[in-house]
Amino acid sequence: MLTSLLALTVQAQSLLHRVDSMLTLRYHKGNIDTAYVVRPQTKWTIRARLNLSGTNIKAEGVDNDRRFTSEMYADSKMTVSLGVSYLGISLSASLNPAKLLGKYRDYELTFNSYGRRFGFDFVYQDARNFSGWYEIDGSDRVDLPSDALNVKTLNANAYYVFNSRRFSYPAAFSQNYIQRRSCGSVLLAASVQGQQVTSKDEDEANLKMTNIGIGAGYGYNFVPSKGWLLHISALPTFIVYSNTSAKIGDDNVPMKYHFPEVIITGRGAVVRNARAVFYGLSMNFNFTNIGNKDNLAVHNVKWYLRTFFGLRL
């Protein structure tokens, strides 16, 4: 019996060693210029994050020959997350304190993957706590109640890096690479936005839109001194497919394509690598411009900010 257990233990250790060797080889394999970009030498990473996000929608247009403007804001969201990574394989969990206390009723799902060549952001939000105001020319501004709108929004953005040997998106946003020298890259970009807005007042309004954009941008990693990284990138995409319908009460509101309609994704980060410790903050900003203000134009802003602290072991 003891001999069998020892044999199983040896086999298990051998299997774990082979798996570890394969993961290590995969983790460090890659066509990179190590004068500019390197992998951390450690295998384990522990990271804590504080995440903040917000949304606002602005609409402007003409109703019965009178110009109107409206702006709505969703409740800001705050979550705390803790993640563990082993050779690039990660597991994390998030907690929303306001949700636990019953003070946040919205639903939001965020997923992102920042690869050396390809990457994407995916954000879905079902927001029910919008507040804001509505103003028509010649009339006083009217405050809108916090439950005036129900807004479901999907934002997805993807990029491709041309200079992936020397420029690293992950160095700024997932910290599984380290940028050693300053470098930038031209980026290809694609964006998708889907949204449904439903009002809850007596003149029920309903807006549905699906938009797809393609474009190009630029990102730059600036290394002012050893251990520091400043990142900034902008990825504008022009909408090449748009399917939009708007209805207020029983009236259909025309929303014809009006060039340029755009989806713009901006990202920024500040990272400090200090031996086994790293910390910093990152930002993602998404702006969408749809329609024509002579009929109806809708501007969407979605942002999130992360502060983080991590250990490499």
C-alpha positions as CSV (number, residue, x, y, z in Angstrom):
1,M,0.0,0.0,0.0
2,L,2.8,2.4,1.0
3,T,4.7,1.5,-2.2
4,S,1.7,2.3,-4.3
5,L,1.1,5.7,-2.6
6,L,4.8,6.6,-3.1
7,A,4.6,5.6,-6.8
8,L,1.4,7.7,-7.3
9,T,3.1,10.7,-5.5
10,V,6.2,10.4,-7.8
11,Q,4.0,10.2,-10.9
12,A,1.9,13.2,-9.8
13,Q,5.1,15.2,-9.1
14,S,6.5,14.2,-12.5
15,L,3.2,15.3,-14.2
16,L,3.2,18.7,-12.4
17,H,6.8,19.2,-13.3
18,R,6.0,18.6,-17.0
19,V,3.0,20.9,-16.9
20,D,5.0,23.6,-15.2
21,S,7.8,23.3,-17.8
22,M,5.2,23.5,-20.7
23,L,3.6,26.6,-19.1
24,T,7.0,28.2,-18.5
25,L,8.1,27.6,-22.1
26,R,4.8,29.0,-23.4
27,Y,4.9,32.0,-21.1
28,H,8.4,33.1,-22.2
29,K,8.0,32.1,-25.8
30,G,7.4,35.0,-28.2
31,N,9.0,37.1,-30.9
32,I,9.8,40.2,-28.8
33,D,12.8,42.5,-28.7
34,T,14.0,42.1,-25.1
35,A,15.8,45.5,-25.3
36,Y,12.3,47.0,-25.2
37,V,9.9,44.4,-23.7
38,V,10.5,41.5,-21.2
39,R,8.5,39.1,-19.2
40,P,8.7,39.2,-15.4
41,Q,11.0,36.5,-14.1
42,T,8.6,35.3,-11.4
43,K,5.8,32.8,-12.0
44,W,3.1,34.0,-9.5
45,T,1.3,37.4,-9.5
46,I,-1.1,38.6,-6.8
47,R,-3.1,41.7,-7.7
48,A,-5.7,43.9,-5.9
49,R,-7.8,46.4,-7.7
50,L,-10.3,49.2,-7.0
51,N,-12.5,49.7,-10.0
52,L,-14.7,52.8,-10.7
53,S,-17.0,53.2,-13.7
54,G,-19.7,55.6,-14.9
55,T,-22.0,56.3,-17.9
56,N,-23.8,59.3,-19.3
57,I,-26.0,59.9,-22.3
58,K,-26.7,63.2,-24.0
59,A,-29.4,63.7,-26.5
60,E,-30.2,66.8,-28.6
61,G,-32.5,67.5,-31.5
62,V,-35.7,69.2,-32.7
63,D,-39.2,68.3,-31.5
64,N,-42.1,70.2,-33.0
65,D,-39.7,72.9,-34.4
66,R,-38.3,73.4,-30.9
67,R,-34.7,72.5,-30.0
68,F,-34.2,70.3,-27.0
69,T,-31.3,68.9,-25.0
70,S,-31.2,66.2,-22.3
71,E,-28.4,64.7,-20.3
72,M,-28.7,61.6,-18.1
73,Y,-26.2,60.0,-15.7
74,A,-26.2,56.5,-14.3
75,D,-25.1,55.7,-10.8
76,S,-21.3,55.3,-10.6
77,K,-20.1,51.7,-9.8
78,M,-17.3,50.7,-7.5
79,T,-15.9,47.2,-7.1
80,V,-13.0,45.7,-5.3
81,S,-11.3,42.7,-6.9
82,L,-8.5,40.3,-6.0
83,G,-6.7,38.1,-8.6
84,V,-4.0,35.4,-8.7
85,S,-2.0,34.6,-11.8
86,Y,0.4,31.8,-12.5
87,L,2.5,32.1,-15.7
88,G,-0.3,34.1,-17.4
89,I,-3.2,32.0,-16.3
90,S,-5.4,34.1,-14.0
91,L,-8.3,33.8,-11.7
92,S,-10.0,36.7,-10.0
93,A,-13.1,37.6,-8.0
94,S,-14.9,41.0,-7.5
95,L,-17.1,42.4,-4.8
96,N,-19.5,45.4,-5.1
97,P,-20.1,46.8,-1.5
98,A,-23.0,49.0,-2.6
99,K,-24.7,46.0,-4.2
100,L,-24.4,44.0,-0.9
101,L,-26.0,47.0,0.9
102,G,-28.8,47.2,-1.6
103,K,-27.8,50.7,-2.8
104,Y,-26.9,49.7,-6.3
105,R,-29.5,48.0,-8.5
106,D,-27.7,48.1,-11.9
107,Y,-26.0,45.1,-13.5
108,E,-22.6,45.4,-15.2
109,L,-20.3,42.8,-16.7
110,T,-16.8,43.7,-17.8
111,F,-14.3,41.5,-19.5
112,N,-11.0,42.4,-21.1
113,S,-8.0,40.7,-22.6
114,Y,-4.9,42.6,-23.4
115,G,-2.6,40.5,-25.6
116,R,0.7,41.5,-27.2
117,R,-0.8,41.5,-30.7
118,F,-4.6,41.3,-30.2
119,G,-6.8,42.5,-27.4
120,F,-10.3,43.6,-26.6
121,D,-12.7,45.2,-24.1
122,F,-16.2,43.9,-23.5
123,V,-18.7,45.8,-21.3
124,Y,-22.4,45.1,-20.9
125,Q,-24.5,47.3,-18.6
126,D,-28.2,47.1,-17.6
127,A,-28.7,50.5,-15.9
128,R,-31.9,51.5,-14.1
129,N,-30.7,54.4,-12.0
130,F,-30.3,57.2,-14.4
131,S,-30.9,60.8,-13.3
132,G,-30.5,64.1,-15.2
133,W,-32.4,66.9,-16.8
134,Y,-34.4,67.9,-19.9
135,E,-34.6,71.4,-21.5
136,I,-36.6,72.8,-24.4
137,D,-35.8,76.2,-25.9
138,G,-38.1,78.8,-24.3
139,S,-38.8,76.6,-21.2
140,D,-37.2,76.0,-17.9
141,R,-34.9,73.1,-17.3
142,V,-36.8,70.1,-15.9
143,D,-35.1,67.6,-13.5
144,L,-35.8,64.0,-14.4
145,P,-36.3,61.3,-11.7
146,S,-33.7,58.7,-11.0
147,D,-35.8,55.9,-12.5
148,A,-36.8,57.7,-15.7
149,L,-34.8,55.4,-18.0
150,N,-33.8,51.8,-18.4
151,V,-30.7,51.6,-20.6
152,K,-29.1,48.4,-21.8
153,T,-25.7,48.9,-23.5
154,L,-23.0,46.7,-25.0
155,N,-19.6,48.1,-25.9
156,A,-16.9,46.0,-27.5
157,N,-13.6,47.2,-28.8
158,A,-10.7,45.3,-30.3
159,Y,-7.2,46.2,-31.5
160,Y,-4.3,44.8,-33.5
161,V,-0.8,46.0,-32.8
162,F,1.7,46.3,-35.7
163,N,4.8,46.8,-33.7
164,S,4.2,44.0,-31.1
165,R,7.9,43.2,-30.8
166,R,8.7,46.5,-29.1
167,F,5.4,47.9,-27.9
168,S,3.4,46.2,-25.2
169,Y,-0.3,46.9,-24.3
170,P,-0.1,44.2,-21.5
171,A,2.7,46.1,-19.9
172,A,0.3,49.0,-19.2
173,F,-2.9,47.1,-18.4
174,S,-2.2,43.6,-17.2
175,Q,1.4,43.9,-16.1
176,N,2.4,40.5,-17.4
177,Y,5.1,42.2,-19.5
178,I,7.5,45.0,-18.6
179,Q,8.2,47.9,-21.0
180,R,11.9,48.7,-20.7
181,R,12.3,51.5,-23.3
182,S,9.9,53.9,-24.9
183,C,8.1,52.8,-28.0
184,G,4.8,53.2,-29.9
185,S,2.8,51.5,-32.6
186,V,0.1,52.1,-35.1
187,L,-3.1,50.1,-34.2
188,L,-6.0,48.7,-36.1
189,A,-9.3,49.0,-34.3
190,A,-12.8,47.7,-34.5
191,S,-15.8,48.7,-32.3
192,V,-19.3,47.5,-31.7
193,Q,-22.1,49.2,-29.8
194,G,-25.6,48.0,-29.1
195,Q,-28.0,50.0,-27.0
196,Q,-31.7,50.0,-26.0
197,V,-33.1,53.0,-24.2
198,T,-36.6,52.9,-22.7
199,S,-38.3,55.7,-20.8
200,K,-40.8,55.1,-18.1
201,D,-42.8,58.3,-18.3
202,E,-46.3,58.7,-19.8
203,D,-44.8,59.6,-23.3
204,E,-42.9,56.4,-23.5
205,A,-39.8,56.6,-25.7
206,N,-37.8,53.8,-27.1
207,L,-34.4,54.0,-28.8
208,K,-32.6,51.0,-30.4
209,M,-29.2,51.1,-32.1
210,T,-26.6,48.8,-33.4
211,N,-23.3,50.3,-34.7
212,I,-20.1,48.8,-36.1
213,G,-17.0,50.9,-36.7
214,I,-13.5,50.2,-38.1
215,G,-10.5,52.5,-38.0
216,A,-6.9,53.0,-36.8
217,G,-5.1,54.7,-34.1
218,Y,-1.8,55.0,-32.2
219,G,-0.5,54.0,-28.8
220,Y,2.7,55.0,-27.1
221,N,4.5,53.6,-24.0
222,F,6.8,56.2,-22.5
223,V,9.5,55.1,-20.1
224,P,10.9,58.2,-18.4
225,S,13.1,56.3,-16.1
226,K,13.7,52.7,-14.9
227,G,10.6,51.2,-13.4
228,W,8.1,53.8,-14.7
229,L,5.7,53.5,-17.6
230,L,3.2,56.1,-19.0
231,H,0.8,54.9,-21.6
232,I,-1.6,56.7,-23.8
233,S,-3.6,55.5,-26.9
234,A,-6.5,56.6,-29.0
235,L,-8.5,54.4,-31.4
236,P,-11.1,56.3,-33.4
237,T,-13.4,54.1,-35.6
238,F,-15.8,55.4,-38.2
239,I,-19.2,53.7,-38.2
240,V,-19.7,51.6,-41.4
241,Y,-22.9,49.9,-40.3
242,S,-25.7,51.5,-38.4
243,N,-29.2,50.3,-37.6
244,T,-31.1,52.8,-35.5
245,S,-34.8,53.4,-34.7
246,A,-36.3,55.9,-32.3
247,K,-39.9,56.3,-31.2
248,I,-41.4,58.9,-28.8
249,G,-45.0,58.0,-27.9
250,D,-46.6,57.1,-31.3
251,D,-44.2,59.2,-33.3
252,N,-41.2,57.7,-35.1
253,V,-38.1,60.0,-35.0
254,P,-35.8,59.9,-38.1
255,M,-32.2,59.1,-37.4
256,K,-30.4,59.2,-40.7
257,Y,-26.7,58.5,-41.0
258,H,-24.7,61.7,-40.7
259,F,-21.0,61.6,-41.5
260,P,-18.9,61.4,-39.4
261,E,-20.5,59.1,-36.9
262,V,-17.7,57.7,-34.7
263,I,-16.8,55.4,-31.8
264,I,-13.7,56.6,-30.0
265,T,-11.8,54.5,-27.5
266,G,-9.1,56.2,-25.4
267,R,-6.8,54.5,-22.9
268,G,-4.2,55.7,-20.4
269,A,-2.1,54.2,-17.7
270,V,0.6,55.0,-15.2
271,V,2.6,52.0,-13.9
272,R,5.4,51.7,-11.4
273,N,7.5,48.5,-11.3
274,A,9.6,48.3,-8.1
275,R,11.3,44.9,-7.8
276,A,8.6,42.5,-6.6
277,V,6.0,45.2,-6.3
278,F,4.0,47.1,-8.9
279,Y,1.2,49.6,-8.6
280,G,-0.5,52.3,-10.6
281,L,-3.8,53.3,-12.3
282,S,-5.4,52.8,-15.7
283,M,-8.3,54.4,-17.5
284,N,-10.6,53.5,-20.4
285,F,-12.8,56.1,-22.1
286,N,-15.4,55.2,-24.8
287,F,-17.3,57.9,-26.7
288,T,-20.0,57.3,-29.4
289,N,-21.6,60.0,-31.6
290,I,-24.8,58.9,-33.5
291,G,-27.3,60.9,-35.5
292,N,-27.8,64.5,-36.5
293,K,-28.7,67.3,-34.0
294,D,-31.1,68.8,-36.6
295,N,-33.3,65.7,-36.0
296,L,-31.9,63.6,-33.1
297,A,-28.3,63.0,-32.0
298,V,-27.2,60.8,-29.2
299,H,-23.8,60.9,-27.5
300,N,-22.7,58.1,-25.2
301,V,-19.8,58.2,-22.8
302,K,-18.7,55.1,-20.8
303,W,-15.6,55.3,-18.6
304,Y,-13.8,53.2,-16.1
305,L,-10.8,53.8,-13.8
306,R,-8.7,51.2,-12.0
307,T,-6.1,51.6,-9.3
308,F,-4.1,48.5,-8.6
309,F,-1.4,47.1,-6.4
310,G,0.4,43.8,-7.0
311,L,3.1,41.4,-5.9
312,R,5.3,39.2,-8.1
313,L,6.4,36.0,-6.3
